[in-house]
Amino acid sequence: MLSKWLSPLSEINANQDPRNALKTYIEEKYKISKKSPAASRLYALEIMQGAPHLMGVLKGPLRYLVREKVAVIDGWIADNKIKSVSAIHLIFHIWAVTQHYSDFSIQTEAVCNHSLRNKKFANEALNTSIQLLVDSLIP
C-alpha cells in the first residue's frame, strides 16, 4: 500500500509545470484516500506505535524519495516558478490534508454528514486543497 501512495509522489519531476504536477499529486492522493481508507488508518496506527514494521522504509526509501522531491520543489522556487515555501512542509501538508479524509473519516462524517464518497463534498475538499496548497504558490 505504501508503494501505491508513493507512486504519485515519485512521478513529480523538475521538467513538469509545478501547478500541474502538484495538482495531479493532490488529486491522486485524494483518490487513494477515497479508495483505501482502511489502509490509511492502518498506516497511521503503525506510525503512532513507533513504526516497528516500517522504520526501515521510512528512514530509507521514503527519506530518499522525499529528499529528491524537496530538491525538485526547491528548484521550482529557485526558477521563480513557485513562491518560496518550505518544500518538506509542503509535502507534509499535502499528506496531512489528503489522508485526513481517510484517517478521520468518522470525525468528518459526524461533523459534516459526508465523506469522500459524496461527490460534491469530495470536489469541495479537493478544490480547497488545490487553492490553498497549489494556487497560493503560483506567482
N, C-alpha and C positions, 0 to 999 in steps of 0.2 A: 504494500500500500504506500509505503514511504516513497518508493521509486515513482509511483503514479503521481504523487503530489509534487515531486521534484522535477518531473519531466517538463512541465511548462516553464519552470524557472530555468532549466537547462537550455531552453530554446532562445532565451534572450541573448542578443549579441550586439556588439558595438555598431554594426552596419545598419541596424534597424532604426526606424523612426522611433524615438523614445515614447511618444504618446501612444502609438500603435502597439509597441512592444509591451508597455506597462498595462495598457487597457486589455490586451489579449491575455496577459498573465492573470489579471484580476478576474476576467470572465471565466477563464479555465478553473481558477481556484474556487469560484462560486459553483461551477458545475460539479466539481468533485465534492464539495461540501453538501450539495443537494443530493447527489447520488450515493454518498458513502458516509452518512452522519455517524453511524456506529463505529466505523474505523477511525474517524477523527477523535471520537470520545475515548476509544481505547488508547490511541496515541497520547492523548492528554493525560490519561491515568498513568501511563508508563512514565511520562515526564515528571508528573507530580510525585511519583515514587522514587525519583532519583535516576531514572533511565537505566535500570540494571541490565536490560537486554539490548539497549540501543546506544549505549555510551560510545562504543567503538565507531558506530556510524556517525554519531553527532560530532565527535572530535576528529573524524577522518573525512570521509567523502562529503558529508554535509558542510563541514567547515571549509573545505577547499572549493566546493561549488559556490558557496555564499561569498567567499573572498573574490572569486572570479567575477561574480555578478556585481559586487561592490565596485570593482575596478571598471566594469562597463559603465555603471551609473556615474562614477566619478569622471570618466571620460566624456560622457554627455555634458556634465557640468562644466568641465574644462573647455569644451567646444561651444558653450553657451546654448546648448540645445534644451537644457532644463535649468531651472533656478537652483541655486545652491541648497543642498539638503544633505543630511547625514544618510548616506546610502544604506548603511546597515539598519538604521532605524526605519527607513522607508520599507525595507523588506520585512522587518518585524511587524510594522503596522499593517502591511498587506496580509501577512499571515494571521495576525490577530483579528482583523476585521472579517476576513473570509471564513475563517474557522469558527468564529463566534456563532454563526448560524447553525453549525453542527453541534459544537460543544455545549452551547447553552440554549439549545432548541426548546427545552422545557420552559425556560425563562421567557424566551421570545414569544412562544405560543401563549403563555399565561398572561403576558403583558399586552400583546397585540392581537391575540387570537389568530395569528398567522405564522407560517413558516415559509421556507423557500419553495415549498410545494405550491404555494399560492403565487400564480404568475405575476400579478400586479405588485405584490409585496416584494417578490424576488427582483423584479425590474427596478423598483424604487431603491432597494438596497444596493444593487449593482451600480445604478446611475449615481447614487450618492457617493459611493466609494470612488468611482472614477472622477467625479467632480472634485472631491477632497484630496485624493491621493495622486491624481494624474494631472487634471486640467489646471490645478493650482500651481503646478510646477512648470507649466509651459510659459516661456517669456512672451 
